[in-house]
Amino acid sequence: ARRYGELVETFRGLTFDAEGLAEATFADHRLIVAHDPLRAAEQGDALAQTNLAIMLANGEGGATDLEAARELYEKAAAQGQPVAQGNLGAMLIEGQGGPVDEERALDLMRQAADGGDRIAAHNLFVLLRPGGRFATSGEEAVGYLKRSAELGLFRAMDRLGELYKRGELVEADPEQSEKHYR
């Protein structure tokens, strides 16, 4: 939380030039900022909230702050931001930054996949496939894998190609297998 406070103060202290650029140093890293992400996040910009949450969750520029990241993901997810929905879902499954809520997590991840988050779609395949943590029908799981592949996630394309090659969860189809391998 202390590092988050330092990051907030760094962004608050920025002065933007006529082109909307600012320069700062944080945690021995030189930053060139193209707009004021903290102000945008505070004003409710879902993408800025998501980007700031990613930084906090990954410890970019300092120690991780999962509670603050989860709060920002909550705000952005409430606005329908797909990456925030998917990342918040992952945090809810693992109880990162707050309590576990598996039902809400899966709901958010489904919303994220439907909204175009290819990683959330792939994660749903992993979670829902037979043998997965929340195993359902193979059909539902493969549907999310196909969605992830359609959205351009290479590992989903490869995995789908492998399923078609082996006839696992789908009917074996050499043409489909070759189509999906990258």
MARROGU-120227 format. One line per field, with one value per residue: residue number from 1; residue in three letters; x, z, y of N, C-alpha, C in turn. Coordinates in nm, 2 decimals. Each point is the difference from the previous one (the first is absolute). Layout:
BEGIN
finu = (NUM, ...)
sepa = (ALA, ...)
n.px = (X, ...)
n.pz = (Z, ...)
n.py = (Y, ...)
ca.px = (X, ...)
ca.pz = (Z, ...)
ca.py = (Y, ...)
c.px = (X, ...)
c.pz = (Z, ...)
c.py = (Y, ...)
This chain:
BEGIN
finu = (1, 2, 3, 4, 5, 6, 7, 8, 9, 10, 11, 12, 13, 14, 15, 16, 17, 18, 19, 20, 21, 22, 23, 24, 25, 26, 27, 28, 29, 30, 31, 32, 33, 34, 35, 36, 37, 38, 39, 40, 41, 42, 43, 44, 45, 46, 47, 48, 49, 50, 51, 52, 53, 54, 55, 56, 57, 58, 59, 60, 61, 62, 63, 64, 65, 66, 67, 68, 69, 70, 71, 72, 73, 74, 75, 76, 77, 78, 79, 80, 81, 82, 83, 84, 85, 86, 87, 88, 89, 90, 91, 92, 93, 94, 95, 96, 97, 98, 99, 100, 101, 102, 103, 104, 105, 106, 107, 108, 109, 110, 111, 112, 113, 114, 115, 116, 117, 118, 119, 120, 121, 122, 123, 124, 125, 126, 127, 128, 129, 130, 131, 132, 133, 134, 135, 136, 137, 138, 139, 140, 141, 142, 143, 144, 145, 146, 147, 148, 149, 150, 151, 152, 153, 154, 155, 156, 157, 158, 159, 160, 161, 162, 163, 164, 165, 166, 167, 168, 169, 170, 171, 172, 173, 174, 175, 176, 177, 178, 179, 180, 181, 182)
sepa = (ALA, ARG, ARG, TYR, GLY, GLU, LEU, VAL, GLU, THR, PHE, ARG, GLY, LEU, THR, PHE, ASP, ALA, GLU, GLY, LEU, ALA, GLU, ALA, THR, PHE, ALA, ASP, HIS, ARG, LEU, ILE, VAL, ALA, HIS, ASP, PRO, LEU, ARG, ALA, ALA, GLU, GLN, GLY, ASP, ALA, LEU, ALA, GLN, THR, ASN, LEU, ALA, ILE, MET, LEU, ALA, ASN, GLY, GLU, GLY, GLY, ALA, THR, ASP, LEU, GLU, ALA, ALA, ARG, GLU, LEU, TYR, GLU, LYS, ALA, ALA, ALA, GLN, GLY, GLN, PRO, VAL, ALA, GLN, GLY, ASN, LEU, GLY, ALA, MET, LEU, ILE, GLU, GLY, GLN, GLY, GLY, PRO, VAL, ASP, GLU, GLU, ARG, ALA, LEU, ASP, LEU, MET, ARG, GLN, ALA, ALA, ASP, GLY, GLY, ASP, ARG, ILE, ALA, ALA, HIS, ASN, LEU, PHE, VAL, LEU, LEU, ARG, PRO, GLY, GLY, ARG, PHE, ALA, THR, SER, GLY, GLU, GLU, ALA, VAL, GLY, TYR, LEU, LYS, ARG, SER, ALA, GLU, LEU, GLY, LEU, PHE, ARG, ALA, MET, ASP, ARG, LEU, GLY, GLU, LEU, TYR, LYS, ARG, GLY, GLU, LEU, VAL, GLU, ALA, ASP, PRO, GLU, GLN, SER, GLU, LYS, HIS, TYR, ARG)
n.px = (0.08, 0.11, 0.04, -0.13, 0.01, 0.12, -0.06, -0.10, 0.09, 0.06, -0.11, -0.03, 0.12, -0.05, 0.08, -0.12, 0.07, 0.02, 0.09, -0.03, 0.13, 0.04, 0.10, 0.03, 0.04, -0.01, 0.04, 0.07, -0.12, 0.05, -0.09, -0.05, -0.08, -0.09, -0.05, -0.10, 0.06, 0.07, 0.01, 0.04, 0.08, 0.05, 0.00, 0.04, 0.11, -0.08, 0.05, -0.01, -0.12, -0.02, 0.05, -0.06, -0.11, 0.03, 0.03, -0.11, -0.08, 0.07, -0.02, -0.06, 0.13, -0.01, -0.03, -0.05, -0.12, -0.02, -0.01, 0.10, 0.07, -0.04, 0.03, 0.11, 0.03, -0.05, 0.06, 0.10, 0.00, -0.03, 0.10, 0.03, 0.11, 0.02, 0.11, -0.06, -0.10, 0.09, 0.07, -0.12, -0.05, 0.12, -0.01, -0.13, 0.05, 0.11, -0.10, 0.04, 0.05, -0.05, -0.12, 0.00, -0.04, 0.00, -0.13, 0.03, 0.11, -0.07, -0.10, 0.09, 0.06, -0.12, -0.03, 0.12, -0.02, -0.12, 0.07, 0.06, -0.01, 0.10, 0.07, -0.10, -0.02, 0.13, 0.00, -0.11, 0.06, 0.10, -0.08, -0.06, 0.11, -0.03, 0.00, -0.06, 0.04, -0.06, 0.04, -0.03, -0.08, 0.05, -0.13, -0.04, 0.09, -0.03, -0.13, 0.05, 0.05, -0.11, -0.08, 0.08, -0.01, -0.14, 0.02, 0.07, -0.04, 0.13, 0.01, -0.11, 0.06, 0.12, -0.06, -0.07, 0.11, 0.05, -0.10, 0.00, 0.12, -0.02, -0.09, 0.06, -0.12, 0.06, -0.07, 0.07, 0.08, 0.07, -0.11, -0.09, 0.06, 0.02, -0.13, -0.01, 0.08, 0.08)
n.pz = (0.00, 0.07, -0.08, 0.02, 0.13, -0.01, -0.06, 0.08, 0.10, -0.06, -0.02, 0.12, 0.02, -0.10, -0.08, -0.07, -0.10, -0.10, -0.01, 0.12, 0.00, 0.08, 0.07, 0.05, 0.12, -0.01, 0.12, -0.01, -0.04, -0.12, 0.02, -0.11, 0.04, -0.07, 0.11, 0.07, 0.01, 0.10, -0.06, -0.11, 0.08, 0.06, -0.13, 0.02, -0.06, -0.06, -0.12, 0.04, 0.05, -0.11, -0.08, 0.09, 0.00, -0.13, 0.00, 0.08, -0.07, -0.09, 0.09, -0.11, 0.02, 0.05, 0.12, -0.01, -0.05, 0.04, 0.12, -0.03, -0.05, 0.10, 0.08, -0.07, 0.00, 0.13, 0.01, -0.06, 0.07, 0.10, -0.07, 0.02, 0.06, -0.12, -0.02, 0.05, -0.08, -0.10, 0.02, 0.02, -0.10, -0.06, 0.04, -0.04, -0.10, 0.00, 0.02, -0.11, 0.10, 0.04, 0.04, 0.00, -0.13, 0.00, 0.05, 0.07, 0.04, 0.00, 0.07, 0.08, 0.01, 0.01, 0.08, 0.06, 0.00, 0.04, 0.08, -0.03, 0.12, -0.09, 0.09, 0.02, -0.13, -0.01, 0.09, -0.06, -0.11, 0.05, 0.05, -0.12, -0.05, -0.06, 0.13, -0.05, 0.06, -0.10, -0.02, -0.12, -0.09, -0.07, -0.04, 0.12, 0.05, -0.10, 0.03, 0.13, -0.02, -0.07, 0.09, 0.09, -0.07, -0.01, 0.13, -0.05, 0.10, -0.02, 0.13, -0.01, -0.10, 0.06, 0.11, -0.07, -0.06, 0.12, 0.05, -0.11, 0.02, 0.13, -0.04, 0.07, 0.05, -0.12, -0.11, -0.02, -0.04, -0.08, -0.08, 0.10, 0.02, -0.12, -0.01, 0.11, -0.05, 0.08)
n.py = (-0.12, -0.01, -0.11, -0.05, 0.03, -0.06, -0.11, 0.00, 0.02, -0.10, -0.07, 0.02, -0.03, -0.07, 0.07, 0.01, -0.03, 0.08, -0.10, 0.03, 0.03, -0.09, 0.04, -0.12, -0.01, -0.13, -0.03, 0.11, 0.03, 0.03, 0.08, -0.03, 0.09, -0.06, -0.04, 0.05, -0.13, 0.05, 0.12, -0.06, -0.08, 0.11, 0.04, -0.13, 0.03, -0.09, 0.04, 0.12, -0.02, -0.06, 0.09, 0.09, -0.07, -0.01, 0.13, 0.02, -0.08, 0.06, 0.10, 0.05, 0.03, -0.13, -0.02, -0.12, 0.04, -0.13, 0.05, 0.09, -0.10, -0.08, 0.11, 0.02, -0.13, 0.00, 0.11, -0.05, -0.11, 0.08, 0.05, -0.13, 0.04, -0.06, 0.07, 0.10, -0.03, -0.03, 0.11, 0.07, -0.06, 0.01, 0.13, 0.00, -0.07, 0.08, 0.09, 0.05, 0.06, -0.11, -0.02, -0.13, 0.00, -0.13, 0.01, 0.10, -0.07, -0.12, 0.07, 0.06, -0.12, -0.04, 0.10, -0.03, -0.13, 0.02, 0.08, -0.11, -0.04, -0.01, 0.06, 0.07, 0.00, 0.02, 0.09, 0.04, -0.02, 0.06, 0.09, 0.01, -0.02, -0.12, -0.01, 0.10, 0.11, 0.05, -0.13, 0.03, 0.03, -0.10, -0.01, 0.03, -0.09, -0.09, 0.03, 0.00, -0.12, -0.04, 0.05, -0.06, -0.11, 0.02, 0.02, -0.11, -0.07, 0.01, 0.00, 0.08, 0.07, 0.00, 0.04, 0.09, 0.03, -0.01, 0.07, 0.07, 0.01, 0.01, 0.08, 0.09, -0.03, -0.03, 0.00, -0.11, 0.10, -0.07, 0.03, -0.02, -0.12, -0.02, 0.03, -0.07, -0.09, 0.06)
ca.px = (-0.08, 0.09, 0.05, -0.11, 0.00, 0.11, -0.04, -0.11, 0.06, 0.08, -0.09, -0.06, 0.10, 0.04, -0.04, 0.00, 0.04, -0.11, -0.03, -0.06, 0.10, 0.07, 0.11, 0.02, 0.08, -0.07, 0.07, 0.12, -0.04, -0.04, -0.14, -0.06, -0.14, -0.07, -0.12, 0.00, -0.08, -0.06, -0.12, -0.10, -0.06, -0.08, -0.12, -0.09, 0.04, 0.01, 0.12, 0.11, -0.01, 0.05, 0.15, 0.06, -0.02, 0.10, 0.13, 0.00, 0.00, 0.13, 0.11, 0.08, 0.04, 0.01, -0.06, -0.14, -0.11, -0.12, -0.12, -0.03, -0.02, -0.14, -0.10, 0.00, -0.06, -0.14, -0.06, 0.01, -0.09, -0.14, -0.02, 0.00, 0.13, 0.02, 0.12, -0.03, -0.09, 0.07, 0.10, -0.07, -0.04, 0.11, 0.03, -0.11, 0.02, 0.11, 0.00, 0.11, -0.04, -0.13, -0.06, -0.03, -0.14, 0.01, -0.11, 0.01, 0.12, -0.03, -0.09, 0.08, 0.08, -0.09, -0.02, 0.12, 0.02, -0.10, 0.04, 0.12, 0.13, 0.05, 0.06, -0.11, -0.06, 0.09, -0.01, -0.12, 0.02, 0.09, -0.08, -0.12, 0.02, 0.00, 0.12, 0.03, -0.04, -0.15, -0.04, -0.14, 0.00, 0.11, -0.05, 0.01, 0.14, 0.06, -0.05, 0.08, 0.13, -0.02, -0.01, 0.13, 0.07, -0.05, 0.05, 0.14, 0.09, 0.08, 0.00, -0.13, 0.00, 0.07, -0.07, -0.12, 0.05, 0.04, -0.13, -0.05, 0.10, -0.02, -0.14, -0.03, -0.10, -0.06, 0.02, 0.13, -0.01, 0.14, 0.00, -0.02, 0.13, 0.10, -0.04, 0.02, 0.14, 0.07)
ca.pz = (0.00, 0.00, -0.13, -0.07, 0.04, -0.07, -0.14, -0.01, 0.01, -0.12, -0.11, 0.04, -0.02, -0.14, -0.08, -0.14, -0.09, -0.09, -0.08, 0.09, 0.05, 0.12, 0.03, 0.15, 0.04, 0.11, 0.03, -0.09, -0.14, -0.07, -0.05, -0.09, 0.02, -0.11, 0.06, 0.15, 0.02, 0.13, -0.01, -0.08, 0.08, 0.11, -0.06, -0.04, -0.13, 0.03, -0.05, 0.09, 0.12, -0.03, -0.01, 0.13, 0.07, -0.05, 0.05, 0.14, 0.01, -0.05, 0.07, -0.09, 0.07, 0.15, 0.06, -0.04, 0.10, -0.06, 0.04, -0.08, -0.14, -0.01, 0.00, -0.13, -0.09, 0.03, -0.06, -0.14, -0.04, 0.01, -0.13, -0.12, -0.06, 0.00, 0.07, 0.14, 0.04, 0.00, 0.11, 0.12, 0.01, 0.04, 0.14, 0.08, 0.01, 0.09, 0.12, 0.01, 0.03, 0.06, 0.01, -0.11, -0.05, -0.13, -0.09, -0.06, -0.08, -0.13, -0.07, -0.06, -0.11, -0.11, -0.06, -0.06, -0.12, -0.09, -0.03, -0.08, 0.08, -0.04, 0.11, 0.09, -0.07, 0.01, 0.14, 0.02, -0.06, 0.10, 0.12, -0.03, -0.08, 0.09, 0.09, 0.05, 0.14, 0.00, -0.12, -0.05, -0.13, -0.08, -0.11, 0.05, 0.02, -0.13, -0.05, 0.04, -0.06, -0.13, 0.02, 0.03, -0.13, -0.09, 0.04, -0.03, 0.10, -0.07, 0.07, -0.02, -0.13, 0.01, 0.08, -0.08, -0.11, 0.06, 0.03, -0.12, -0.05, 0.08, 0.01, 0.15, 0.03, -0.13, -0.09, -0.06, -0.13, -0.04, -0.06, 0.11, 0.08, -0.08, -0.01, 0.13, 0.04, -0.04)
ca.py = (0.12, 0.11, 0.03, 0.06, 0.14, 0.07, 0.01, 0.11, 0.14, 0.02, 0.04, 0.13, 0.11, 0.01, 0.11, -0.04, 0.11, 0.04, -0.12, -0.10, -0.10, 0.03, -0.09, -0.02, -0.12, -0.08, -0.13, 0.00, -0.02, 0.12, -0.02, 0.10, -0.02, 0.06, 0.08, -0.01, -0.12, 0.01, 0.09, -0.07, -0.11, 0.06, 0.06, -0.11, -0.06, -0.14, -0.05, 0.05, -0.08, -0.13, 0.01, 0.02, -0.13, -0.10, 0.04, -0.03, -0.14, -0.06, 0.06, 0.09, 0.13, -0.01, -0.12, -0.03, 0.05, -0.07, 0.06, 0.12, -0.05, -0.06, 0.11, 0.06, -0.09, 0.01, 0.12, -0.01, -0.11, 0.05, 0.08, -0.09, -0.01, -0.15, -0.04, 0.02, -0.11, -0.12, 0.00, -0.01, -0.14, -0.08, 0.03, -0.05, -0.15, -0.03, 0.08, 0.10, 0.14, -0.01, -0.13, -0.09, 0.00, -0.07, 0.01, 0.14, -0.01, -0.06, 0.09, 0.11, -0.05, -0.02, 0.14, 0.05, -0.08, 0.05, 0.13, 0.00, -0.03, -0.13, -0.07, -0.05, -0.11, -0.12, -0.04, -0.07, -0.13, -0.08, -0.02, -0.07, -0.13, -0.11, -0.01, 0.14, 0.03, 0.01, -0.07, 0.00, -0.08, 0.03, 0.09, 0.14, 0.04, 0.02, 0.13, 0.11, -0.02, 0.06, 0.15, 0.05, -0.01, 0.10, 0.13, 0.01, -0.05, -0.11, -0.13, -0.06, -0.06, -0.13, -0.10, -0.04, -0.08, -0.12, -0.07, -0.05, -0.11, -0.12, -0.03, 0.02, 0.10, 0.03, -0.11, 0.02, 0.07, 0.05, 0.13, 0.10, 0.00, 0.07, 0.14, 0.07, 0.00, 0.12)
c.px = (0.09, 0.05, -0.11, -0.01, 0.11, -0.03, -0.10, 0.07, 0.09, -0.09, -0.07, 0.10, 0.04, -0.06, 0.01, 0.03, -0.12, -0.04, -0.06, 0.10, 0.06, 0.11, 0.02, 0.09, -0.07, 0.08, 0.12, -0.03, -0.05, -0.14, -0.03, -0.15, -0.07, -0.12, 0.01, -0.08, -0.07, -0.13, -0.11, -0.07, -0.09, -0.13, -0.09, 0.03, 0.03, 0.14, 0.12, 0.00, 0.05, 0.15, 0.07, -0.01, 0.10, 0.14, 0.01, 0.01, 0.13, 0.12, 0.09, 0.02, 0.00, -0.07, -0.14, -0.09, -0.13, -0.13, -0.04, -0.03, -0.14, -0.11, -0.01, -0.07, -0.15, -0.06, 0.00, -0.10, -0.15, -0.04, 0.00, 0.13, 0.04, 0.13, -0.01, -0.09, 0.07, 0.11, -0.06, -0.05, 0.11, 0.04, -0.10, 0.01, 0.10, 0.00, 0.11, -0.06, -0.14, -0.06, -0.02, -0.15, 0.00, -0.11, 0.01, 0.12, -0.04, -0.09, 0.08, 0.09, -0.08, -0.03, 0.12, 0.02, -0.10, 0.03, 0.13, 0.14, 0.04, 0.06, -0.11, -0.07, 0.09, 0.00, -0.13, 0.01, 0.08, -0.09, -0.12, 0.02, -0.01, 0.13, 0.04, -0.07, -0.16, -0.05, -0.15, 0.01, 0.13, -0.04, 0.02, 0.14, 0.06, -0.05, 0.08, 0.14, -0.01, 0.00, 0.14, 0.09, -0.04, 0.05, 0.15, 0.10, 0.07, -0.01, -0.13, -0.01, 0.07, -0.07, -0.12, 0.05, 0.04, -0.13, -0.05, 0.09, -0.03, -0.15, -0.04, -0.10, -0.07, 0.02, 0.14, -0.02, 0.14, 0.00, -0.01, 0.13, 0.10, -0.03, 0.03, 0.15, 0.07, 0.15)
c.pz = (0.00, -0.14, -0.09, 0.02, -0.07, -0.15, -0.02, 0.01, -0.12, -0.11, 0.03, -0.03, -0.14, -0.05, -0.15, -0.09, -0.10, -0.09, 0.09, 0.06, 0.13, 0.03, 0.15, 0.02, 0.12, 0.01, -0.10, -0.15, -0.05, -0.06, -0.10, 0.00, -0.11, 0.04, 0.15, 0.04, 0.14, 0.00, -0.08, 0.08, 0.11, -0.06, -0.06, -0.13, 0.02, -0.05, 0.09, 0.14, -0.02, -0.01, 0.13, 0.08, -0.04, 0.06, 0.15, 0.02, -0.03, 0.07, -0.09, 0.06, 0.15, 0.04, -0.05, 0.11, -0.06, 0.05, -0.08, -0.14, -0.01, 0.01, -0.13, -0.10, 0.02, -0.07, -0.16, -0.05, 0.01, -0.12, -0.12, -0.06, 0.00, 0.07, 0.15, 0.05, 0.01, 0.11, 0.14, 0.03, 0.05, 0.15, 0.09, 0.02, 0.10, 0.13, 0.01, 0.03, 0.07, 0.00, -0.13, -0.03, -0.13, -0.09, -0.07, -0.10, -0.14, -0.08, -0.07, -0.11, -0.12, -0.07, -0.07, -0.14, -0.11, -0.05, -0.08, 0.07, -0.03, 0.11, 0.10, -0.07, 0.01, 0.15, 0.03, -0.06, 0.11, 0.12, -0.02, -0.07, 0.10, 0.07, 0.05, 0.13, 0.00, -0.12, -0.03, -0.13, -0.08, -0.11, 0.05, 0.00, -0.14, -0.07, 0.04, -0.06, -0.15, 0.00, 0.01, -0.13, -0.10, 0.03, -0.01, 0.10, -0.06, 0.08, -0.01, -0.14, 0.00, 0.07, -0.07, -0.12, 0.06, 0.03, -0.13, -0.05, 0.08, 0.01, 0.15, 0.02, -0.13, -0.09, -0.07, -0.14, -0.04, -0.06, 0.10, 0.08, -0.07, 0.00, 0.13, 0.05, -0.06, 0.01)
c.py = (0.13, 0.04, 0.06, 0.15, 0.08, 0.02, 0.11, 0.13, 0.03, 0.05, 0.14, 0.12, 0.03, 0.13, -0.03, 0.12, 0.02, -0.12, -0.11, -0.10, 0.05, -0.10, -0.01, -0.12, -0.06, -0.13, -0.02, -0.03, 0.14, -0.02, 0.12, -0.03, 0.08, 0.08, -0.03, -0.12, 0.01, 0.08, -0.07, -0.11, 0.06, 0.06, -0.11, -0.06, -0.15, -0.05, 0.05, -0.08, -0.14, 0.00, 0.02, -0.12, -0.10, 0.04, -0.04, -0.15, -0.07, 0.07, 0.08, 0.13, -0.01, -0.13, -0.01, 0.05, -0.06, 0.06, 0.12, -0.04, -0.05, 0.11, 0.07, -0.09, 0.00, 0.12, -0.01, -0.11, 0.04, 0.09, -0.09, -0.02, -0.15, -0.05, 0.01, -0.12, -0.13, -0.01, 0.00, -0.14, -0.09, 0.03, -0.06, -0.15, -0.03, 0.07, 0.10, 0.14, 0.00, -0.14, -0.07, 0.02, -0.07, 0.02, 0.14, 0.00, -0.05, 0.09, 0.11, -0.05, -0.03, 0.13, 0.05, -0.07, 0.05, 0.14, 0.01, -0.02, -0.15, -0.08, -0.05, -0.11, -0.13, -0.05, -0.08, -0.14, -0.09, -0.03, -0.10, -0.14, -0.12, -0.02, 0.14, 0.03, 0.01, -0.07, 0.00, -0.09, 0.04, 0.10, 0.15, 0.04, 0.02, 0.13, 0.12, -0.01, 0.06, 0.15, 0.06, 0.00, 0.10, 0.14, 0.02, -0.05, -0.12, -0.13, -0.06, -0.07, -0.13, -0.11, -0.06, -0.09, -0.14, -0.09, -0.06, -0.11, -0.13, -0.04, 0.00, 0.12, 0.04, -0.12, 0.03, 0.05, 0.05, 0.14, 0.11, 0.01, 0.09, 0.15, 0.08, 0.00, 0.13, -0.02)
